[in-house]
Amino acid sequence: MNNKGFSLIEMLVVVTIFAIISLIASQAIIVTLIGTHKADTISKVRENLDLAMGVMERQLHNAKTISQCQNNNTQQITFTDQNDNPVTFSCVNVNNNNLPANIASSSGTLTSSDITLTACSFVCSPAVGNAPAYVTINITAKALSGSGTNSITGAQNNSSITSTTQVTLRSY
């Protein structure tokens, strides 16, 4: 018997083993890429909310007056800033349907067009005794499905980020 080569069955077994190994490796790479993209998307939404919250906190903390502290419409709050300018923060098009929504101020939007708001409220609590008035801001946001050029799947957009803060108002 001549043993100078490999039989057809031996070659098929080797090709099958390499195909299985390649399939497992490619699945691991895909799962890793999706996880990385999801973490990046969540990070961008968090940064966007942090920026908007920071702007609103500074403006409200330095506000001279708030027009209606027990506000009936929790989708917006109107106040007078330290320069006597009227300012309104409002939640625009808040939805759970993956449609664009944002936080708007008197001068423009505070959030990116790449995110949507699923919940947003401004609740003003009036001063009681020696305790000053305060505003509680609560925002829940997520990335818009299909936003960005590197979107792998829509699954990363299921993660919502909630940010809540309480801003104590100065009493002049």
C-alpha positions as CSV (number, residue, x, y, z in Angstrom):
1,M,0.0,0.0,0.0
2,N,1.3,3.5,-1.0
3,N,1.0,6.1,1.9
4,K,2.1,9.2,-0.1
5,G,-1.1,11.3,0.3
6,F,-4.3,11.9,2.2
7,S,-7.6,10.2,1.4
8,L,-10.7,12.1,0.4
9,I,-12.3,11.3,3.8
10,E,-9.4,12.7,5.7
11,M,-9.5,15.9,3.7
12,L,-13.3,16.2,4.3
13,V,-12.9,15.7,8.1
14,V,-10.2,18.4,8.2
15,V,-12.3,20.9,6.2
16,T,-15.3,20.2,8.4
17,I,-13.3,20.8,11.6
18,F,-11.9,24.1,10.3
19,A,-15.4,25.2,9.2
20,I,-16.8,24.5,12.7
21,I,-13.9,26.4,14.3
22,S,-14.3,29.3,12.0
23,L,-18.1,29.5,12.7
24,I,-17.5,29.5,16.4
25,A,-14.8,32.2,16.1
26,S,-16.9,34.4,13.9
27,Q,-19.9,34.2,16.3
28,A,-17.6,35.3,19.2
29,I,-16.3,38.2,17.1
30,I,-19.9,39.3,16.2
31,V,-21.1,39.1,19.8
32,T,-18.0,41.2,20.9
33,L,-18.7,43.8,18.3
34,I,-22.4,44.1,19.2
35,G,-21.4,44.4,22.9
36,T,-18.9,47.1,22.2
37,H,-21.4,49.0,20.0
38,K,-24.0,48.8,22.7
39,A,-21.6,50.1,25.4
40,D,-20.6,53.0,23.0
41,T,-24.2,53.9,22.4
42,I,-25.1,53.9,26.1
43,S,-22.0,56.1,26.7
44,K,-23.1,58.6,24.1
45,V,-26.6,58.8,25.5
46,R,-25.3,59.2,29.1
47,E,-22.9,62.0,28.0
48,N,-25.7,63.7,26.2
49,L,-28.0,63.6,29.3
50,D,-25.2,64.7,31.6
51,L,-24.5,67.7,29.4
52,A,-28.2,68.7,29.3
53,M,-28.6,68.2,33.0
54,G,-25.5,70.3,33.7
55,V,-26.8,73.2,31.7
56,M,-30.3,73.0,33.3
57,E,-28.8,72.7,36.8
58,R,-26.6,75.8,36.4
59,Q,-29.4,77.9,35.0
60,L,-32.0,76.8,37.6
61,H,-29.6,77.1,40.5
62,N,-28.9,80.7,39.5
63,A,-32.5,81.6,38.6
64,K,-34.0,84.7,40.2
65,T,-37.6,83.5,40.1
66,I,-39.7,80.6,38.8
67,S,-43.0,81.6,37.3
68,Q,-45.1,78.8,38.8
69,C,-43.3,76.7,41.4
70,Q,-46.1,74.2,41.8
71,N,-46.2,73.7,38.0
72,N,-49.2,71.8,36.6
73,N,-47.4,71.1,33.3
74,T,-44.4,69.0,34.3
75,Q,-43.3,68.9,30.7
76,Q,-41.8,72.4,31.0
77,I,-40.6,75.0,33.5
78,T,-40.3,78.7,33.0
79,F,-38.0,81.0,35.1
80,T,-36.1,84.3,35.0
81,D,-32.4,83.9,34.9
82,Q,-29.7,86.0,36.7
83,N,-29.7,88.5,33.8
84,D,-33.5,89.0,34.0
85,N,-34.1,87.0,30.8
86,P,-37.1,84.6,30.6
87,V,-36.0,81.0,30.1
88,T,-38.1,77.9,29.4
89,F,-37.0,74.3,29.5
90,S,-39.4,72.0,27.8
91,C,-39.7,68.3,26.9
92,V,-40.6,68.1,23.2
93,N,-42.2,65.1,21.6
94,V,-41.6,62.7,24.5
95,N,-42.6,59.3,23.3
96,N,-41.9,55.6,23.5
97,N,-42.1,55.0,19.7
98,N,-38.5,55.7,18.7
99,L,-39.4,59.1,17.3
100,P,-37.2,62.1,17.7
101,A,-37.6,63.9,21.0
102,N,-35.5,66.5,22.8
103,I,-35.1,68.9,25.6
104,A,-35.5,72.5,24.4
105,S,-34.5,75.7,26.0
106,S,-35.4,79.2,25.0
107,S,-32.3,79.3,22.8
108,G,-32.3,75.8,21.2
109,T,-32.2,72.1,21.9
110,L,-30.0,70.7,24.7
111,T,-30.0,67.1,23.5
112,S,-28.7,65.5,20.4
113,S,-30.9,64.4,17.5
114,D,-29.5,60.9,17.9
115,I,-31.4,60.3,21.1
116,T,-35.1,60.1,22.0
117,L,-36.7,60.9,25.3
118,T,-39.1,58.3,26.7
119,A,-39.8,60.2,29.9
120,C,-39.2,63.8,31.0
121,S,-40.5,66.0,33.8
122,F,-39.7,69.1,35.8
123,V,-41.4,69.2,39.2
124,C,-41.0,72.4,41.3
125,S,-41.6,72.1,45.0
126,P,-42.2,75.4,46.8
127,A,-40.2,76.7,49.8
128,V,-41.5,75.4,53.1
129,G,-40.4,77.1,56.3
130,N,-36.6,77.6,56.1
131,A,-36.2,75.0,53.3
132,P,-35.8,76.7,49.9
133,A,-37.7,75.7,46.8
134,Y,-36.3,73.0,44.6
135,V,-36.8,71.5,41.2
136,T,-36.6,67.8,40.5
137,I,-35.6,66.9,36.9
138,N,-36.2,63.4,35.7
139,I,-35.2,62.3,32.2
140,T,-35.2,58.9,30.5
141,A,-33.6,58.6,27.1
142,K,-32.3,56.1,24.6
143,A,-30.6,56.1,21.3
144,L,-32.8,56.3,18.2
145,S,-32.9,53.0,16.3
146,G,-30.8,53.1,13.2
147,S,-29.0,56.3,14.3
148,G,-25.3,56.5,13.6
149,T,-23.4,55.1,10.6
150,N,-22.0,52.2,12.4
151,S,-25.2,50.6,13.6
152,I,-24.9,46.8,13.7
153,T,-28.3,45.9,15.0
154,G,-31.3,47.5,16.7
155,A,-30.7,45.5,19.9
156,Q,-28.4,48.1,21.4
157,N,-31.1,50.7,21.5
158,N,-33.3,48.9,24.0
159,S,-31.2,50.2,26.8
160,S,-32.6,53.3,28.4
161,I,-30.7,55.7,30.6
162,T,-32.4,57.6,33.4
163,S,-31.0,60.7,35.0
164,T,-32.6,62.4,38.0
165,T,-31.4,65.5,39.8
166,Q,-32.7,67.9,42.4
167,V,-31.8,71.5,42.1
168,T,-32.1,73.8,45.1
169,L,-33.1,77.3,44.1
170,R,-31.3,80.3,45.5
171,S,-33.3,82.6,47.6
172,Y,-32.3,86.2,46.9
